[in-house]
Amino acid sequence: MARLYYGTDASPVTFPDRLLAYVKVITATKLRRNESFTLTWTGDPDTAGRSAIWLHPSIPMRFVFISTEPEQLVGEYLRALADQANASAGLVIDLRTWENDEQLVSRASSSQAPARRPVRAVRAVRAA
């Protein structure tokens, strides 16, 4: 499981690696544009109900992935999540169903349009 460290909280929020890769791409895109938004998730076995955080450029965060290679992301699902993040409710993810949602969006887009290459999450490069 990947971990999201948010603000000064020492305990991370855990997500599946590929799901956090989607969140990272959307977060980087929106914060680069100086656009704040909420990230809400449900279905966390460790937490009853739902959790939400306000993502803002002034709040530090760190994404930690188990895999050393970038995740393969489905472009249509990434666009669907990005559209949701632009809505007033922000990005809402159900940890129990997100993989099914990803497959449904992928199947729907592949039946309507020519196949597209999956989007690869870009690995951050640190200056030495």
C-alpha positions as CSV (number, residue, x, y, z in Angstrom):
1,M,0.0,0.0,0.0
2,A,1.2,3.5,-0.9
3,R,1.1,6.2,1.7
4,L,0.1,9.9,1.6
5,Y,1.7,12.1,4.3
6,Y,-0.4,15.2,4.6
7,G,0.5,18.4,6.5
8,T,2.3,17.9,9.7
9,D,0.4,14.6,10.6
10,A,3.0,11.9,11.1
11,S,0.6,9.1,10.4
12,P,0.0,8.5,6.7
13,V,-3.2,7.8,4.8
14,T,-2.8,4.5,2.9
15,F,-4.1,3.8,-0.6
16,P,-3.4,1.1,-3.2
17,D,-0.3,2.2,-5.2
18,R,-2.2,2.7,-8.5
19,L,-5.0,4.7,-6.9
20,L,-2.5,7.0,-5.2
21,A,-0.7,7.4,-8.5
22,Y,-4.0,8.8,-9.9
23,V,-4.4,11.1,-6.9
24,K,-0.8,12.3,-7.3
25,V,-1.2,13.2,-11.0
26,I,-4.5,15.1,-10.3
27,T,-3.1,16.8,-7.2
28,A,0.1,17.9,-9.0
29,T,-1.9,19.3,-11.9
30,K,-4.4,21.2,-9.8
31,L,-1.9,22.6,-7.3
32,R,0.4,23.6,-10.2
33,R,-2.5,25.8,-11.3
34,N,-3.0,27.0,-7.8
35,E,-6.4,25.3,-7.6
36,S,-7.3,23.9,-4.2
37,F,-9.8,21.0,-3.8
38,T,-11.1,18.3,-1.4
39,L,-10.1,14.7,-1.5
40,T,-12.7,12.4,0.1
41,W,-12.5,8.7,0.5
42,T,-14.8,6.0,1.8
43,G,-14.4,2.3,2.4
44,D,-11.3,2.5,4.5
45,P,-11.4,-0.6,6.8
46,D,-9.6,1.3,9.6
47,T,-12.0,4.2,9.6
48,A,-15.8,4.2,9.8
49,G,-17.6,6.6,7.5
50,R,-15.7,8.9,5.3
51,S,-12.5,11.0,5.5
52,A,-11.7,14.2,3.7
53,I,-8.7,16.5,3.4
54,W,-8.4,20.0,1.8
55,L,-5.5,20.0,-0.7
56,H,-3.9,23.4,-1.0
57,P,-0.5,24.5,-2.4
58,S,0.6,25.7,1.1
59,I,0.0,22.4,2.8
60,P,3.0,20.0,2.5
61,M,2.4,16.5,1.3
62,R,4.5,13.5,0.4
63,F,3.5,10.5,-1.8
64,V,5.3,7.2,-0.9
65,F,4.9,4.2,-3.2
66,I,5.8,0.6,-2.6
67,S,6.6,0.0,-6.3
68,T,9.8,1.4,-7.7
69,E,8.3,1.7,-11.2
70,P,5.6,4.2,-12.1
71,E,2.1,2.8,-12.3
72,Q,0.2,2.3,-15.6
73,L,-2.8,4.6,-15.5
74,V,-5.9,4.4,-17.7
75,G,-6.2,7.8,-19.4
76,E,-10.0,7.8,-19.5
77,Y,-10.2,7.0,-15.8
78,L,-7.7,9.7,-15.0
79,R,-9.8,12.2,-17.0
80,A,-12.9,11.1,-15.2
81,L,-11.3,11.6,-11.8
82,A,-9.9,15.0,-12.9
83,D,-13.3,16.1,-14.0
84,Q,-14.7,15.1,-10.6
85,A,-11.9,17.0,-8.8
86,N,-13.0,20.1,-10.7
87,A,-16.6,19.8,-9.3
88,S,-17.7,21.5,-6.1
89,A,-17.7,18.2,-4.2
90,G,-14.1,17.6,-5.1
91,L,-12.5,14.2,-5.8
92,V,-14.5,11.4,-4.0
93,I,-13.1,7.8,-4.1
94,D,-14.6,4.6,-2.7
95,L,-11.7,2.3,-1.8
96,R,-13.9,-0.7,-2.2
97,T,-15.0,0.0,-5.8
98,W,-12.4,2.2,-7.5
99,E,-10.9,-0.7,-9.5
100,N,-14.3,-1.7,-10.9
101,D,-14.9,2.0,-11.7
102,E,-11.5,2.1,-13.5
103,Q,-12.4,-1.0,-15.5
104,L,-15.9,0.2,-16.4
105,V,-14.5,3.6,-17.7
106,S,-11.8,1.8,-19.6
107,R,-14.2,-0.7,-21.2
108,A,-16.7,2.1,-22.1
109,S,-14.0,4.2,-23.7
110,S,-12.4,1.3,-25.6
111,S,-15.8,0.4,-27.1
112,Q,-16.4,3.9,-28.3
113,A,-13.1,5.1,-29.5
114,P,-9.8,3.7,-30.9
115,A,-7.5,2.2,-28.3
116,R,-5.3,4.7,-26.5
117,R,-2.0,4.0,-24.8
118,P,-2.2,3.8,-21.0
119,V,-0.8,6.9,-19.2
120,R,2.3,6.3,-17.1
121,A,2.7,8.3,-14.0
122,V,5.8,10.4,-14.2
123,R,8.5,9.6,-11.7
124,A,9.8,12.7,-9.9
125,V,13.5,13.4,-10.4
126,R,15.3,15.1,-7.5
127,A,18.2,17.4,-8.1
128,A,21.4,16.2,-6.6
